[in-house]
């Protein structure tokens, strides 16, 4: 068992797009076949692995084994993205960042993975209809944080649960859907809120309820979910803990909590900057730096869900007026913008040493806004296909070069 804060798992999802048109290209199986000589859903490349889940235009990059140091992964991930982009170039394709493709029509363009695990994806599609944005057009970063026993699980779950609502205020990157400005800066998360709502027990309110032990989690979260799915899944294909898609979901198979509400950014350096900040703020909350453990657990799920919904809509400009929440985060203000709360947290709980490697990314996010805000600023109200291609081509270039997106020069 790995103790809390001893190591981390990072998963980064990207779209495969045509190099010229930038429309989605469903060739993930061919890419993985090229790397391994087989049609398999995962290929290890040293310390990293490439994989696919569900749709054929998506590739996921992750560390193959838990890594003790998030800081060491930035260069590793960036080199691997350049390697894959070089392979994709020979296939007339490239990787695109951001959490939603800006003009994909999932009804027409979705192609499901047809090889290993295809039975699982067919079951998902039969029950939920996966040719929708909440299934076929979403790219995120998953951050896995381990725990060794029930005591660590309870404290880690409480800390992560408290931080979840304001993560879109740091990471929103999906402001455009089917060629139009969405009503939400984090449109991926807005779609995510309801993508499995046909079976409510698999999602809850995305913010999980307070749970303190594995036994309680299995009884209160997993068992009702398995019961509810039985009629729609008589073969039991989906009766696994990964069917639980709350914003922070316990994965007892690897004794970790998986954080699922973070949009993918323009390059791994920024993704890992966000992961490092989340790690450090969660660690401070875990250590009761801003509020006692019991108080963290006591705040209602409804209160946290409201803040999450506000941040999904307005990202860093969301107004937080819940004083109980602000006190739990060590903030004495009566109200503030989510951006101001993040500035407070970074200044008060992160050491200068832990911030230093990520200073450039954090400065851009906190001063110029989330990637969603910067994308809209670059589009400048021109939602023509030509303008969207210009902006998203620059995002693809940022991903390949490992640089921040600060607009179109």
DRENDRENSE-724867 format. One record per residue: x, y, z of N, C-alpha, C in turn; residue in one letter. Coordinates in steps of 0.001 Angstrom, whole numbers, padded with zeros to 6 digits, always signed. Example, Ala and Ser with C-alpha at 12.3 -4.5 7.8 and 13.67 -1.06 7.14 Angstrom:
REM DRENDRENSE-724867
+013190-005690+007800+012300-004500+007800+013200-003300+007800a
+012850-002250+007080+013670-001060+007140+012900+000030+007870s
This chain:
REM DRENDRENSE-724867
+000838-001196+000000+000000+000000+000000+000880+001256+000000x
+000599+002161-000898+001352+003415-000949+000707+004429-000007x
+001470+005064+000867+000876+006065+001757+000482+007333+001010x
-000404+008093+001601-000856+009354+001000+000336+010263+000719x
+000286+010891-000458+001288+011880-000904+002672+011279-001165x
+002724+009961-001351+004006+009317-001658+004234+009174-003154x
+003157+009194-003943+003287+009032-005392+001972+009431-006055x
+002017+009523-007394+000872+010074-008127+000744+009390-009483x
-000486+009351-009959-000757+008886-011316-001429+010002-012093x
-000890+010306-013268-001418+011377-014118-001873+010774-015441x
-003076+011115-015878-003581+010691-017185-003975+011940-017972x
-003446+012069-019187-003726+013220-020048-004379+012728-021337x
-005535+013291-021676-006272+012863-022872-006161+013915-023973x
-005963+013438-025205-005847+014338-026359-006666+013813-027529x
-007088+014747-028380-007765+014410-029622-006746+014166-030726x
-007031+013198-031587-006287+013061-032841-007085+013797-033910x
-006431+014724-034611-007116+015495-035650-006314+015446-036943x
-007003+015684-038046-006365+015801-039353-005442+017022-039356x
-004242+016883-039901-003270+017985-039865-003766+019228-040589x
-004554+019035-041642-004998+020181-042435-006340+020722-041956x
-007352+019850-041896-008703+020313-041555-008885+020521-040054x
-008073+019857-039247-008174+019846-037776-009456+019186-037265x
-010187+018500-038146-011344+017725-037700-010859+016414-037081x
-011695+015829-036218-011268+014618-035518-011000+013493-036508x
-010003+012679-036177-009579+011580-037041-009563+010297-036201x
-010459+009349-036493-010595+008157-035637-009576+007068-035973x
-008315+007305-035617-007251+006362-035982-006417+005914-034775x
-006950+006038-033572-006169+005659-032384-005716+004209-032453x
-006564+003324-032976-006175+001910-033059-004988+001720-033993x
-004955+002484-035094-003829+002373-036025-002539+002912-035399x
-002667+003974-034606-001491+004534-033927-000919+003514-032945x
-001779+002919-032122-001315+001948-031131-000794+000679-031808x
-001386+000321-032945-000889-000820-033724+000508-000530-034255x
+000714+000706-034695+002024+001110-035219+003096+001029-034129x
+002708+001351-032896+003663+001334-031780+003960-000074-031281x
+002964-000970-031392+003098-002283-030744+003036-003473-031690x
+002538-003240-032914+002347-004352-033839+001061-005119-033604x
+000224-004629-032667-001038-005306-032351-002139-004270-032131x
-003391-004713-032331-004528-003845-032009-004851-004015-030525x
-004174-003238-029712-004380-003287-028265-004701-001881-027768x
-005361-001812-026609-005811-000512-026104-004757+000193-025265x
-003618-000470-024990-002566+000179-024202-001194-000324-024619x
-000270+000622-024747+001111+000308-025122+002039+001059-024179x
+002936+000346-023513+003901+001002-022624+005121+001464-023407x
+005583+002678-023080+006781+003256-023686+007673+003739-022546x
+008492+002849-022003+009326+003208-020864+008489+003480-019629x
+008672+004653-019021+007930+005018-017804+006505+005462-018111x
+006186+005640-019390+004868+006134-019783+004107+005066-020558x
+002823+005318-020760+001999+004427-021574+000998+005254-022360x
+000734+004797-023592-000340+005361-024407-001507+004387-024381x
-002721+004920-024345-003882+004036-024326-005076+004719-024972x
-006133+003939-025119-007385+004463-025659-008534+003955-024814x
-009551+004808-024665-010809+004397-024057-011964+004923-024895x
-012853+004057-025263-014158+004360-025861-014122+004835-027302x
-013566+006038-027578-013693+006604-028925-012352+006605-029650x
-012413+006428-030971-011210+006191-031767-010396+007437-032081x
-010903+008620-031758-010086+009814-032027-009353+010287-030767x
-009346+009477-029726-008743+009890-028461-007520+009041-028121x
-006464+009709-027666-005300+009026-027097-005062+009553-025689x
-004711+008648-024811-004427+009010-023420-002968+008682-023108x
-002287+009636-022498-000897+009463-022080-000850+009441-020555x
-000154+008462-019988-000108+008369-018527+001226+007773-018083x
+001570+007986-016809+002720+007283-016265+002305+005848-015942x
+003148+004891-016351+002791+003475-016251+002749+002986-014807x
+003588+003556-013955+003623+003217-012531+003543+004507-011724x
+003057+004441-010482+002994+005657-009660+004361+006339-009569x
+004357+007657-009696+005591+008447-009673+005621+009307-008407x
+006739+009322-007689+006802+010109-006455+006893+011609-006686x
+007257+012016-007891+007582+013416-008139+006864+013919-009390x
+005809+014699-009213+005092+015267-010358+006032+016115-011206x
+006944+016822-010557+007853+017723-011267+008671+016996-012333x
+008976+015725-012101+009823+014979-013040+009082+014564-014305x
+007763+014687-014307+006973+014174-015426+006814+015155-016578x
+006982+016442-016332+006690+017442-017365+007524+017217-018619x
+008834+017095-018458+009717+016895-019618+009438+015546-020266x
+009199+014530-019448+008923+013182-019953+007671+013172-020829x
+006583+013764-020330+005342+013822-021096+005532+014622-022385x
+006230+015746-022293+006407+016596-023468+007178+015865-024574x
+008237+015171-024205+009009+014416-025203+008154+013339-025857x
+007304+012702-025062+006472+011629-025606+005409+012183-026553x
+004881+013360-026251+003923+014001-027157+004588+014330-028488x
+005806+014817-028449+006522+015102-029692+006788+013824-030475x
+007087+012740-029765+007287+011442-030423+006013+010996-031136x
+004891+011057-030441+003628+010628-031051+003235+011560-032198x
+003439+012859-032016+003128+013790-033103+003962+013495-034343x
+005201+013094-034156+006036+012732-035307+005484+011499-036015x
+004993+010537-035240+004350+009360-035837+003051+009753-036545x
+002278+010617-035905+001002+011042-036488+001202+011840-037771x
+002284+012600-037839+002547+013398-039041+002628+012506-040278x
+003189+011318-040127+003281+010371-041241+001906+009845-041647x
+000929+010023-040754-000444+009568-041018-001369+010741-041336x
-000774+011927-041540-001568+013114-041858-002365+013634-040683x
-001839+013427-039473-002603+013777-038264-001701+014473-037255x
-002324+014958-036179-001585+015538-035052-002481+015510-033819x
-001906+015788-032658-002685+015866-031422-003203+017278-031216x
-004423+017382-030691-005015+018677-030342-005329+018693-028846x
-004955+019771-028150-005310+019892-026735-006657+020592-026556x
-006997+020847-025315-008241+021464-024821-009298+020384-024618x
-010294+020698-023804-011191+019664-023281-012341+019287-024201x
-012606+020085-025243-013626+019719-026228-013181+020177-027607x
-013455+019342-028609-013225+019786-029982-014247+020871-030304x
-013808+021985-030917-014700+023142-031047-015777+023031-032116x
-015659+022080-033048-016743+021959-034036-017153+020511-034306x
-016651+019569-033545-017045+018174-033734-018553+017997-033554x
-019150+017211-034441-020543+016789-034295-020519+015315-033890x
-020702+015018-032620-020531+013628-032164-021549+012664-032757x
-022718+013170-033142-023730+012302-033753-023201+011666-035035x
-022422+012441-035776-021933+012009-037085-020517+011437-037010x
-019677+012019-036159-018237+011739-036225-017725+010716-035215x
-018545+010286-034283-018074+009343-033256-017865+007948-033837x
-016702+007380-033548-016412+005980-033863-015912+005318-032582x
-016568+004243-032173-016190+003561-030935-015038+002588-031178x
-014233+002386-030144-013118+001433-030188-013663+000030-030462x
-013197-000668-031533-013798-001953-031909-013002-003190-031488x
-011932-003030-030720-011029-004151-030444-011212-004648-029005x
-010123-004840-028245-010264-005323-026870-011122-004347-026062x
-011910-004885-025170-012850-004122-024328-014059-003582-025110x
-014209-003955-026365-015315-003423-027174-016673-003774-026572x
-016769-004939-025914-018040-005343-025301-018461-004340-024230x
-017491-003824-023476-017786-002820-022453-018323-001553-023103x
-017679-001118-024175-018086+000129-024820-019441-000012-025504x
-019721-001205-026048-021048-001433-026630-022122-001377-025544x
-021808-001901-024368-022762-001845-023253-023016-000399-022837x
-021949+000389-022715-022103+001815-022414-022990+002486-023457x
-022698+002224-024730-023428+002884-025816-024897+002478-025812x
-025157+001213-025540-026536+000725-025505-027340+001420-024409x
-026719+001618-023262-027432+002203-022121-027496+003725-022205x
-026380+004362-022562-026277+005818-022417-026302+006599-023732x
-026092+005920-024874-025926+006599-026163-024666+007467-026131x
-023561+006901-026524-022260+007566-026390-021951+008553-027507x
-022835+008699-028470-022581+009655-029553-023072+011045-029141x
-022590+011471-027968-022940+012774-027398-021675+013411-026835x
-021759+014731-026613-020566+015453-026160-020039+014939-024825x
-020935+014592-023906-020497+014139-022594-019777+012800-022610x
-019809+012134-023769-019124+010850-023923-018016+010907-024967x
-018335+011468-026127-017434+011348-027280-016549+012566-027492x
-016835+013657-026802-016063+014885-027041-015679+015497-025701x
-014729+014875-025036-014249+015429-023764-012865+014869-023465x
-011973+015782-023150-010588+015419-022823-010235+016053-021480x
-009742+015238-020578-009468+015735-019232-008117+015235-018744x
-007699+015764-017610-006592+015189-016853-007177+014488-015634x
-006769+013259-015408-007112+012559-014174-005879+012537-013284x
-006081+012884-012026-005006+012856-011029-005358+011807-009986x
-004500+010805-009847-004707+009726-008886-003811+009935-007675x
-004430+009937-006484-003710+010160-005232-003940+008961-004312x
-002859+008315-003831-003006+007063-003088-003346+007258-001613x
-003814+006172-001008-004022+006115+000447-003699+004696+000901x
-003234+004558+002134-002773+003253+002624-003826+002504+003435x
-004757+003247+004068-005718+002603+004962-006935+003513+005112x
-007887+003091+005929-009119+003866+006104-008857+005255+006674x
-007922+005363+007585-007650+006669+008199-007156+007658+007146x
-006237+007219+006306-005747+008093+005238-006836+008358+004211x
-007620+007332+003887-008705+007516+002921-009677+008594+003389x
-010092+008542+004644-011072+009501+005163-010550+010927+005069x
-009312+011144+005463-008734+012495+005436-008511+012973+004004x
-008027+012069+003145-007768+012441+001749-009073+012742+001019x
-010083+011917+001247-011384+012111+000598-011998+013441+001021x
-011902+013771+002302-012457+015036+002796-011744+016225+002168x
-010419+016150+002063-009641+017259+001506-009929+017451+000024x
-009948+016356-000729-010221+016444-002170-011640+016941-002404x
-012596+016406-001649-014002+016822-001778-014143+018326-001607x
-013380+018897-000684-013453+020334-000413-012880+021160-001564x
-011876+020635-002240-011213+021393-003306-011897+021243-004662x
-012621+020149-004865-013240+019874-006171-014004+021052-006772x
-014848+021764-005992-015708+022776-006622-014962+023867-007366x
-013742+024194-006943-013053+025331-007558-012008+024901-008590x
-011916+023613-008884-010946+023177-009891-011254+023722-011287x
-012528+023806-011714-012774+024413-013028-012351+025879-013111x
-012234+026548-011976-011786+027947-011971-010308+028068-012306x
-009597+026961-012233-008182+026936-012596-007980+026289-013965x
-008888+025374-014335-008604+024475-015459-009586+024530-016621x
-010667+025309-016554-011656+025305-017641-010983+025572-018987x
-011283+024720-019984-010672+024909-021304-011616+024531-022437x
-012925+024575-022174-013887+024095-023182-015043+025084-023363x
-014769+026258-023959-015806+027286-024074-016583+027271-025385x
-016224+026369-026310-016827+026377-027645-017320+024977-027969x
-018549+024886-028458-019119+023588-028814-019870+023717-030137x
-019569+022809-031058-020185+022785-032392-020142+024147-033072x
-019021+024856-032889-018800+026113-033588-019373+027342-032923x
-019954+027196-031746-020580+028333-031066-020022+028478-029651x
-020087+029699-029143-019698+029911-027755-020719+029251-026841x
-020240+028422-025942-021128+027759-024992-021540+028736-023896x
-022541+028360-023136-022977+029185-022002-022107+028950-020775x
-021153+028049-020908-020286+027674-019790-018842+027701-020264x
-017948+028222-019436-016534+028188-019799-015974+026771-019703x
-016591+025950-018863-016198+024545-018771-017348+023689-019287x
-017503+023706-020613-018621+022984-021220-018439+021468-021089x
-017196+021018-021041-016961+019586-020796-017604+019159-019483x
-017351+019923-018426-017910+019560-017131-019423+019727-017102x
-019936+020704-017822-021389+020868-017870-022041+019633-018491x
-021430+019091-019534-021931+017854-020130-021687+016658-019209x
-020575+016688-018514-020217+015584-017615-021242+015433-016489x
-021814+016548-016046-022759+016522-014919-023932+015584-015154x
-024277+015351-016425-025478+014567-016729-025209+013363-017632x
-023956+013072-017970-023720+012055-019002-024143+010655-018560x
-024136+010367-017250-024596+009063-016761-025820+009204-015865x
-026568+010293-016040-027678+010584-015132-028807+009559-015258x
-028794+008788-016345-029786+007720-016492-029692+006734-015328x
-028508+006630-014738-028306+005806-013540-027718+006725-012472x
-028578+007458-011758-028110+008525-010859-027102+008076-009808x
-027196+006838-009368-026292+006381-008306-024838+006307-008763x
-024589+006356-010071-023206+006314-010561-022525+007671-010484x
-023325+008731-010274-022779+010086-010325-023018+010888-009062x
-024169+010659-008418-024574+011550-007340-024658+012963-007873x
-024123+013906-007135-024088+015316-007556-022692+015701-008044x
-021928+014701-008490-020529+014814-008921-019623+015068-007708x
-019974+016046-006869-019297+016171-005573-019738+014980-004717x
-018808+014161-004237-019220+012997-003444-019650+013386-002034x
-020514+012572-001460-020854+012749-000048-019656+012351+000821x
-019672+012825+002062-018626+012435+003009-018712+010939+003302x
-017585+010258+003140-017468+008823+003435-016156+008628+004185x
-016137+007721+005171-014939+007623+006020-014209+006287+005962x
-014826+005252+005388-014156+003950+005337-014456+003256+004013x
-013622+002286+003662-013874+001489+002463-015195+000733+002592x
-015453+000158+003747-016694-000600+003944-017910+000292+003729x
-017862+001512+004265-018976+002449+004084-019111+002845+002621x
-017996+003026+001932-018026+003403+000513-018677+002295-000314x
-018276+001065-000030-018838-000058-000779-020330-000209-000511x
-020750+000067+000721-022165-000082+001077-023013+001074+000557x
-022503+002304+000682-023310+003488+000367-023176+003963-001078x
-022044+003677-001716-021801+004161-003078-021860+003022-004095x
-021037+002002-003896-020888+000972-004922-022071+000006-004968x
-022528-000484-003830-023627-001463-003822-024905-000908-004454x
-025357+000314-004098-026553+000857-004760-026366+001018-006270x
-025157+001367-006685-024860+001524-008106-024978+000182-008833x
-024399-000859-008259-024481-002185-008876-025931-002664-008933x
-026693-002359-007887-028094-002767-007851-028895-002047-008928x
-028648-000751-009069-029428+000048-010020-029143-000344-011466x
-027930-000790-011765-027563-001105-013138-028023-002501-013558x
-028402-003345-012592-028659-004759-012888-029647-004962-014028x
-030745-004225-014019-031773-004424-015045-031271-004069-016439x
-030400-003066-016526-029890-002627-017827-028625-003371-018237x
-028007-004046-017291-026735-004735-017536-026813-006147-016958x
-027693-006999-017530-027924-008323-016935-026684-009217-016924x
-025729-008984-017837-024506-009796-017867-023467-009322-016851x
-023718-008172-016210-022776-007658-015221-021502-007090-015810x
-021554-006686-017083-020356-006178-017766-019839-004908-017106x
-020755-004073-016618-020376-002764-016080-020303-002741-014555x
-020458-003878-013925-020484-003894-012457-019064-003918-011890x
-018415-002779-012034-017055-002571-011530-016983-001184-010904x
-015990-000956-010066-015903+000327-009376-015668+001482-010339x
-015097+001212-011543-014881+002305-012491-016175+002852-013072x
-017281+002174-012807-018581+002686-013255-019011+003900-012424x
-018389+004078-011274-018616+005252-010419-017833+006431-010998x
-018542+007471-011440-017880+008595-012119-018054+009907-011353x
-018160+009833-010038-018140+011065-009250-016853+011840-009528x
-016876+013133-009205-015731+013984-009510-014464+013572-008804x
-014605+012907-007661-013491+012225-006991-014002+010829-006673x
-013385+009825-007275-013903+008461-007178-012851+007538-006583x
-013248+006789-005564-012327+005821-004965-012078+004679-005936x
-010806+004332-006104-010406+003190-006927-009649+002218-006010x
-010417+001333-005362-009815+000449-004361-008905-000591-005001x
-009090-000852-006288-008221-001804-006972-006770-001336-006948x
-006564-000005-006853-005200+000517-006740-005035+001419-005509x
-006034+001406-004624-006007+002206-003392-005654+003671-003666x
-006462+004279-004512-006253+005687-004855-007602+006365-005031x
-007596+007680-004901-008756+008495-005265-008417+009189-006577x
-009317+009052-007535-009115+009618-008870-009918+010915-008993x
-009224+012009-009259-009866+013316-009461-010159+013474-010946x
-011440+013785-011287-011895+013689-012670-012462+014999-013231x
-012315+016104-012517-013005+017332-012939-012067+018367-013566x
-010865+017952-013984-009867+018900-014481-009771+018817-016001x
-010117+019888-016700-009963+019952-018157-008491+019850-018546x
-008233+019242-019708-006868+019205-020239-006465+020610-020687x
-005174+020923-020574-004661+022259-020898-003911+022250-022234x
-003174+023320-022518-002529+023455-023826-001246+022660-023957x
-000615+022294-022859+000594+021469-022915+000817+020838-021545x
+001597+019757-021469+001765+019050-020195+002322+019907-019070x
+003158+020879-019392+003704+021747-018344+002576+022403-017546x
+001524+022843-018235+000411+023505-017549-000440+022474-016806x
-000689+021328-017431-001430+020264-016741-000749+019894-015427x
+000557+019733-015494+001289+019298-014304+001430+020416-013286x
+001426+021667-013747+001379+022792-012805+000097+022723-011982x
-001021+022464-012660-002304+022339-011962-002280+021126-011034x
-001750+020003-011523-001668+018801-010684-000835+019059-009431x
+000268+019780-009580+001141+020058-008431+000458+020972-007421x
-000265+021968-007915-000996+022862-007014-002096+022092-006281x
-002820+021254-007009-003858+020433-006373-003230+019539-005304x
-002135+018887-005643-001426+018047-004666-001107+018828-003392x
-000549+020024-003550-000079+020775-002384-001230+021356-001564x
-002287+021817-002235-003434+022345-001484-004166+021205-000780x
-004346+020084-001468-004964+018921-000820-004133+018487+000390x
-002818+018526+000256-001948+018140+001378-002148+019080+002569x
-002271+020374+002291-002500+021346+003370-003845+021101+004052x
-004884+020828+003258-006199+020529+003827-006148+019225+004627x
-005469+018239+004087-005294+016941+004756-004635+017127+006123x
-003695+018054+006184-002999+018345+007442-003746+019348+008319x
-004996+019680+007914-005873+020570+008688-005258+021965+008846x
-004557+022389+007803-003873+023688+007811-004875+024841+007911x
-006052+024680+007295-007026+025776+007271-008284+025483+008080x
-008566+024216+008362-009788+023867+009106-009675+022446+009636x
-010297+022162+010791-010267+020803+011339-010959+019807+010409x
-010501+018584+010479-011026+017485+009671-012548+017370+009792x
-013064+017442+011007-014512+017293+011222-015292+018394+010517x
-014772+019609+010519-015441+020719+009831-015425+020515+008320x
-014314+020001+007802-014240+019714+006369-015321+018717+005968x
-015506+017707+006789-016489+016667+006477-017926+017165+006601x
-018130+018187+007430-019493+018602+007777-020173+019436+006699x
-019415+020117+005844-020056+020974+004849-020904+020117+003911x
-022073+020627+003547-023020+019817+002782-022578+019646+001334x
-022955+018525+000766-022677+018268-000652-023378+019297-001525x
-024595+019707-001142-025323+020716-001924-024560+022038-001980x
-023974+022441-000867-023208+023694-000847-022020+023616-001797x
-021319+022497-001769-020162+022320-002643-020588+022226-004105x
-021721+021553-004362-022200+021405-005739-022581+022752-006339x
-023135+023650-005532-023474+024984-006039-022216+025735-006478x
-021166+025664-005664-019917+026343-006019-019332+025721-007282x
-019382+024391-007375-018900+023718-008584-019648+024214-009814x
-020970+024272-009734-021764+024709-010886-021436+026140-011277x
-021221+027001-010294-020852+028391-010590-019497+028453-011290x
-018556+027632-010855-017218+027633-011467-017240+026995-012851x
-018115+026026-013075-018277+025458-014416-018772+026532-015379x
-019656+027384-014898-020208+028450-015751-019216+029588-015958x
-018644+030106-014885-017869+031351-014949-016375+031182-014698x
-015925+029972-014436-014499+029674-014206-013909+030602-013152x
-012799+031259-013486-012084+032043-012469-012857+033267-012011x
-013877+033680-012777-014667+034848-012390-015913+034485-011576x
-016095+033214-011273-017236+032802-010441-017152+033478-009071x
-018288+033998-008605-018328+034641-007288-018684+033599-006235x
-017866+033534-005211-018103+032603-004106-018571+033411-002903x
-019797+033138-002462-020391+033893-001356-020650+033017-000133x
-020353+031722-000240-020582+030788+000865-019480+030976+001908x
-019824+031656+003013-018796+031986+004003-018292+030759+004759x
-019138+029752+004920-018660+028512+005549-017533+027917+004710x
-017725+027898+003393-016698+027353+002503-015421+028185+002556x
-015578+029497+002486-014395+030367+002513-013606+030185+003807x
-014301+030039+004938-013595+029832+006213-012836+028494+006201x
-013463+027474+005630-012796+026174+005557-011512+026242+004733x
-011483+027186+003781-010295+027360+002941-009336+028399+003517x
-009609+028847+004731-008715+029794+005383-008824+031205+004854x
-009961+031525+004234-010171+032851+003639-011157+033636+004501x
-010784+034834+004922-011618+035617+005839-012569+036568+005119x
-012508+036624+003791-013366+037541+003032-014835+037131+003150x
-015729+038108+002990-017167+037823+002974-017564+037129+001672x
-016890+037499+000612-017102+036891-000708-015872+037193-001551x
-015697+036437-002620-014563+036696-003511-014784+035966-004824x
-014000+036328-005830-013980+035553-007061-013147+034293-006835x
-013450+033262-007602-012699+032012-007472-011213+032234-007737x
-010897+033128-008658-009492+033451-008943-008797+033988-007694x
-009497+034837-006956-008915+035407-005740-008710+034337-004673x
-009627+033381-004615-009460+032293-003653-008234+031447-004012x
-008044+031187-005298-006856+030441-005716-005581+031224-005401x
-005606+032521-005630-004431+033335-005286-004127+033227-003795x
-005186+033281-002984-005026+033149-001531-004431+031787-001167x
-004966+030720-001760-004488+029378-001428-003030+029186-001831x
-002697+029640-003032-001319+029474-003510-000353+030267-002635x
-000762+031473-002246+000117+032315-001417+000238+031796+000012x
-000838+031200+000528-000853+030869+001960-000428+029442+002279x
-000639+028507+001361-000335+027113+001713+000792+026506+000886x
+001209+027162-000193+002302+026638-000995+003601+027360-000653x
+004667+026621-000555+005968+027242-000325+006486+027831-001631x
+007388+028797-001505+007993+029403-002694+008705+028340-003529x
+009303+027381-002845+010024+026315-003547+009081+025455-004383x
+007879+025160-003853+006946+024307-004592+006277+025053-005737x
+006146+026375-005613+005527+027180-006675+006512+027448-007807x
+007784+027597-007483+008782+028091-008440+008786+027361-009791x
+008750+026009-009837+008789+025349-011146+007591+025671-012033x
+006492+026083-011407+005233+026268-012130+004830+027736-012232x
+005715+028634-011852+005366+030050-011740+004817+030618-013042x
+005440+030278-014170+005005+030833-015456+003559+030450-015758x
+003225+029174-015584+001861+028718-015866+000858+029355-014919x
+001173+029396-013641+000234+029939-012656+000023+031430-012866x
+001074+032143-013234+000940+033581-013491+000001+033832-014661x
+000155+033071-015739-000722+033248-016906-002169+032935-016539x
-002405+031832-015841-003778+031456-015489-004414+032502-014578x
-003686+032949-013563-004264+033866-012576-004362+035296-013093x
-003494+035691-014019-003526+037070-014529-004293+037198-015845x
-004203+036184-016719-004868+036272-018021-006114+035403-018112x
-006341+034577-017112-007549+033761-017090-007283+032318-017476x
-008292+031492-017263-008221+030088-017657-008008+029983-019158x
-007616+028800-019609-007437+028588-021049-008735+028882-021797x
-009878+028551-021208-011161+028862-021849-011290+030356-022112x
-010939+031162-021134-011021+032622-021272-010048+033103-022349x
-008848+032541-022371-007847+032954-023363-008246+032526-024777x
-008903+031372-024895-009401+030937-026207-010453+031913-026720x
-011413+032265-025870-012464+033202-026297-011878+034559-026662x
-010883+035000-025920-010237+036280-026222-009571+036216-027602x
-008953+035094-027919-008288+034940-029213-009295+034833-030357x
-010409+034162-030105-011459+034047-031131-012072+035410-031413x
-012202+036233-030364-012641+037628-030506-013988+037739-031223x
-014940+036911-030792-016325+036943-031297-016465+036483-032749x
-015388+036013-033364-015450+035517-034745-015461+033992-034702x
-016658+033411-034776-016782+031968-034666-016848+031288-036030x
-016304+031943-037038-016189+031314-038352-015235+030133-038255x
-015426+029161-039143-014550+027996-039134-013101+028409-039359x
-012893+029400-040212-011524+029852-040500-010846+030385-039240x
-011573+031189-038460-010971+031749-037245-010730+030666-036195x
-011707+029761-036048-011528+028674-035084-010319+027818-035453x
-010139+027586-036749-008965+026807-037178-007670+027536-036838x
-007641+028838-037025-006438+029613-036700-006094+029483-035219x
-007112+029631-034373-006884+029579-032926-006476+028175-032490x
-007179+027173-032980-006896+025814-032525-005641+025229-033176x
-005240+025752-034333-003942+025356-034888-002816+025863-033981x
-002990+027078-033466-002002+027606-032528-001969+026761-031250x
-003130+026301-030796-003160+025415-029626-002413+024108-029903x
-002606+023555-031099-001865+022343-031473-000363+022611-031486x
+000020+023779-031984+001442+024152-031996+001977+024293-030569x
+001159+024872-029684+001562+025004-028276+001795+023635-027652x
+000913+022692-027955+001064+021345-027407+002374+020723-027877x
+002658+020838-029161+003871+020214-029700+005138+020874-029151x
+005088+022187-028988+006280+022927-028546+006416+022983-027028x
+005324+022687-026312+005372+022768-024852+005341+024190-024340x
+004541+025049-024974+004485+026452-024548+003063+026851-024175x
+002957+027915-023399+001650+028412-022981+000941+029113-024130x
-000400+029040-024092-001217+029748-025083-001572+031117-024518x
-001109+032159-025191-001403+033526-024740-002039+034342-025860x
-002658+033646-026832-003351+034339-027907-002649+034159-029239x
-003174+034863-030242-002641+034799-031604-001853+036067-031872x
-000593+035919-032221+000248+037108-032462-000059+037706-033827x
